[in-house]
Amino acid sequence: MSIQPDNNGLFAKLRRGFAVLGFLYLGAVILLAVPWFQSHILYMNALKLPWNAHFDAPERHGLAPGKTANIKIQTADNHTLGAWFILSDTIYHNLSFPPPPSAAESHISEAVAQRPTVLFFHGNAATRALGMRVRLYSGFTSRLNANVLAIDYRGFGDSPGTPTEDGLSLDARAAWDWLIAQGASPQDVLIVGHSLGTAVASRLSVDLSEDGVKFKGTVLMSPFSSLYTLVDTYNIFGVFPVMLPINMIPRAADIYKSFLVHKFDTLSVISKLKVPILILHAEDDWDISHTHSDALFDALLEPYLPSVYSPSASQESWSTQQWNEYHAQLVTRRETRESLLTRTVIPNFGLMDQFDGFGERITLLKTSTGSHNEVGTLEGVQEVIRVTFFTPEDLH
């Protein structure tokens, strides 16, 4: 007597499993429409990694003895930000070893006067002491021979307060003003943002550009074009599109996104930048698709391309002549784009597109590896930053 498999029981378990997942998804969607939950998911500043960080002892997080000053920066709205100022290798190597704990702080004015400085804005979650970020600082101080100022926004690390979009902008401006007050020349400051920090870096860069300030340039590592677009393109574990179920319902996605209280719309402002720009992204980024960097680069290139005009009538009623004219415009636009761009293939590393806009060099670097968090630590990426922004005099 043979035993038949209980397919009905299996299907019932699968149905219950999918029902549970559906309720969990629905619950998460509803919670994300609540501003309080939105903010906590967006900033994730409650994850103060590494736990029990020793901000007053950067050496315990991998930085060289006496190389880093733990400082406080006041914002225009009276918040106090925790920050690290890290000496470039040239300045640090001129100190006797081991230097006293206060060595970095007493050499800040000398450092910003003699070396370029990277003003770094990190992404969401964790703190300036996170290991991945410390590796970035080490690369900047060695390969770029630059100082680094890294801040924790309000609500992050040891900086009290609650993060908001406008608040982070004030934090960024306070960090810039602090550097200038220490004697740094704007032309010697490179603004670098990663992930969420790219929106912060872009807004500061636009504000400075509109004020007529000329600085070294802006680097956007793993950026997103806007929070709205990020919601559209975000995939859980790089596989499941989070908005797929909502997009299956007509107009549901637009209604849902109307509840988003944060914008972080870099795409709408990036064309206002009047400095050299480097946008870089890893193609294996599971968190933020590299198509966001394509969109930002295209927005910078758009003013230099011919427009494409189409007849007002629906395409089904176009005449043969109208189709030919439309196709000719597309060909002209593609040829103009190709003539403006210089493409460089870097074997076993990535692809780089460049063009000159408003008298400045605009660069898009797409690496084959690096993921979301590690792309900035790649030596090849740091070399591209070096040759893009730093002169031989900067490096010696």
N, C-alpha and C positions, 0 to 999 in steps of 0.2 A: 504494500500500500504506500503510494508516494505522498509526500507532504507538499502542498501547494504554497508558494510564497503569499504572504498576506499583503498584496499590493494596495488594498483599500486602506489598511492601517498605515502603510508607508505614505500614501498620498495625504492622508489625514494629518500626519505629523508635519509633512511639508507645508500643507496649507496653514497649519497653526504657526509654523516657523515664519512663513512669509507675512502672516497677519501681525505677529509680534514685531517684525522688522518694520512693517508699514506703520504701526502705531508709534514706534520709536521715532521713525522719520517724521511723522506728522507732528509729534510732540516737539522735536527739535526745531522744525520749521516755525511752529507757533512761538516757541521761546525766542527764536532769533528775530522775531518781529517786535520784541520788547526792547526798548533802548538800553536798559541796564544790562541785559544779556548780550546784546550786540556789542557793547563796549568791552565787556569782559572777554568775549571771543575774539574781537578784533585786536585788542592790545595784549591780552594774556599777561598783563603785568603782575598778576598774582603769582605767576611762576617765577619766583626770584632765584633762578638758577645762576651759579651754584648755590645751594642752600648754605646759610651761615658764611656768606662770602666775607673775606677780609679786605675790605676796600682800602683800609689804611695800611695794608701790608701786601701790595701788588706782587711782591716776590713769591708769595705763597700760591700765586696763580700762574707762575711761569715766567714772569718778567725779571730782568736782571736786577741785582741789588742796587738800590739807589738810582735806578733809571727813571722811575715814575713818581710824579708828585700827585698825591690825593688832594684835590682842591674842591672848593665850593664856589658856585657861580650864582649870583642873584639875577632873577628875571625882572622884567619891567612890572609885572604884577605881583612882585614880592614873594616868589617861590625860590627855594634854595635847591640847586641841582648838585648832585654828586658827580664828579668828573675826574678823569685821569689825564694828566699831561705827561707824555712819554718822550724822552729825549731821542733825537736822531743818533745813529751810531757814531757819527763823527764827533758830535758834542760829548757823548757819553765816553768815548774812548780817550778823550783828552783829560778825563778825571782820573785821579789816582784810585787804585782798586785795593780793597773795597771802599767805595765812597761812603760818606756818612749818610744816614737815612734822609737828611734834608737836602742832599746835593741837588736833586732834580728841581726842587722848588726854588732854590737860590740861583739856578741857571736858566730859568724860563726866559727872561728878557734877552739874555745872550743867545739862547737857542732860536727864538723867533726872529731875531735880527740877522742871524747868520745862515739859517737853514729854512727851506720851505716847510710848511705845516699842512698836514691832512686833518681837516675837520670832519670827523666821522660820526654818522648817525646810524645806529643799529636798527634791526628789525624788531618785530614784536616778541614778547616773552623774554625772560631771562634778564641779565644785567650786563654791564660792561666787562665783568670778570669772567664771562663764559669762555670756555677754552677755545672754541672756534674763533671768537672775536680777538682773543689774545694772540692767536696765530696770525691774524690779519695785521694787528699792530706791529708784530715782530717783522713781518714782511715789509711793511711800509717804512719802518725805521732802518732796515738793512738794505733792501733792494732799491728803495727810493731815496734812502738817506734823508728822510724827512722826519720832523717831529709829528706827533699825533695828539690831538685833543679829542677824547671820546667822552660823551656825556651820557648819563641816564636821565631820560625825560621824567617829568613829574609823575609820581606814582610808580616809577621803576627803581629797582635797586634801593639805594639809600636816599632817594629824592622823594620827599613827602608830596602828597597831593593826589589829584585824580586826573588821568590823561584825557584830553579832548583834542580835536583837530586844531583849533585855534591855540590851545595851550602848548601843543608841541611846536607850533610855529614860533611862539614867543620864546620857548626854550632854545630853539635853534638860533634865533636872533641874539639871545643873551650870550650864547657860546661864541658867536662871531664877534660881538662887541667886546667880550672879554679878551679874545685874541688881539684885537686891534689895540685895546687898552694896554696890553703887555708890550706893545711895540711892533707887532707883526704888520708887514705891508700887505694890503689886499692882493697885490700881484703875486704874493708868495703863498697864498692859501688855496688849497685844492679841496673842494667840497665833495665828499663821498657819502653816498647813502646805500644801504642794503635793504631790500624788501620794503617793509613799511617805511624805513628810513629814506627810501628814494622819493616818496611823496614829501617828506619833510625837507630833504635836500633840494628838491625842485622848487618848492615854495620859497625857501630862503634865497635860492639862486635867482628866481624871478624878481623878488623884492629888491635884491641888490642891483640887478640889471636895470630895473626901472628907476632906481636911484642914481644910475650912471656910474656905479662902482665896477671897476674892472678887476676881476680876480683871475686866478690861474685857470679855473675851469670846474666842470661838474662831471662826476662819475656816478652812474646809476647802475647798481649791481642787482640783478634779478628783480627788475621793477614790475609793477602792474600799472596799466594805463589809467584805470579808475576803479573805485571799489565796486561800482555797478557792473563793470565788465568782468571784474574778478569773480563776482558771484556767479555770473553766467558761465565762466570757463573753469571754475574750480572743480577738480576731480578728487574724490576721496581715495587716498593711496594711489593717485595717478590713474585710476581705472574707472571709478563710478562717477559720472557727472552729477553733482549734487542737485542741480536744477532740473534734471531730466524729467522727473515725475511732474513737476510744476509746469514745465514747458509743454507738456502734453495737453494742458487745459488752456483754451484760448484766452489770451490777455491776463492769465493768472500771474505770469512772471512779472509783467509790468506793474500790476497791482501790488504784488508782494514787495518789489524793490522800492515802491513808493514809501514803504515803512523804514527804509534805511536812513538813519539820522546822520551818517558820516558820508562824505563825498570822496575826499582824497583824489581829486580829478586832475591828475598830472597831464593827461592828454590835452585838456583844454587850455593849459598855460605854458606848455613846454616850448611852443614857438616864440614865446617872449624872451627866451634866453638869448643873450648876445655874447656868449663865451664859448670856448671849445667844449664839446660834449662827447663823452664816451658812454654808450649804452652797452652793457654786456650781460649775457644770459647763457646758461648751460642748456643744451638741447634735452638733457635728461632730467630737467627740473620737474619734479612731480607736484610741487606745491603751486607754482605760478607758471603757466605755459609761456614758452619763449615767444609766442605770437604777440604777447603784450609789448615786448621790445620792438618787434616788427612794426606794430601800430605807432609807437612813439617815434621811431625813426622815419616812418612814412609821413607822419605829421610835420616833421622838420623838413622833409624833402618836398612836400606838396606845393609850397609857394613857388618853386622853380620849375614845375611841370605845367604844360599846357592843359587847359580845362577841356573836358569832353562834354559837348552839348548834344542832347538828343531831342527829337521832335516831341512836342507835347502830347501827341496822340499815342495810344497804346501801341506796343510793338507789333501786335498782330496786323495793324493797318498801315505799317510803314511800307513805302514804295521801295523798289530796288535801289533807286538813287539815294534815298534816305539811309538805307542799310549800308551802302557803299561809303557814304560820307561819314557815318558813325564808325565804321571799321577803320577808315583812314585816320580818323582822330585817335583811335586807340593805338594804331601803329605809330603815329607821330609821338604820342605820349610815351610809349614803351621805348622808342629809339632815343628820346630826350633823356629818359631816366638812365638808360644804359650809357649815354655819353657823359652824364654827370658823375656817375659812380665809378670809383676805382675799387676793384675787387681783388683781394689777396687771399689765396688759399695757403694756410699754414699746415703743412703735412702733419698728420697724427694729432692735431690740436684743434683746429677750427677754421672758421671763415670770417673774413673782415671786409666790410663795405665802408667806404668813406666818400664824402663829398665836401666841398667848401661852400658854406652858407653864411651870408652876411659877413663875409671876410674871416670866418672861423672854421676850423676843421670839425666836422661831425662824423663820428665813428660808431658803427655797430659791430660788435664782436659776438659771434655765436660759437661757443666751445662745444665739443662733442661730449665732454664729461665735466664733472664738477658739482652736479646736483644743485639744489637751491642754496644750501648753506656754505658749501665748501668752494664755490667757484672763485671767490675772491682770494682764496689762499693759494690758488694755482700759480706757480712761478711764471708760467706763460702769460697769465692775466696781468700779473704785476709788471712784467716786461712791457706789455702793451701800454699800461698806464705810464710807465717810465718814458717810453719813446714818444708818447702822445703829448705829454704835458711838461716834461722836465728837460731842460737844456743841459749841456755838459757842465756848465758852471754850477747848476743846481746840485749835481751829483758829486762834486768834489769840494 
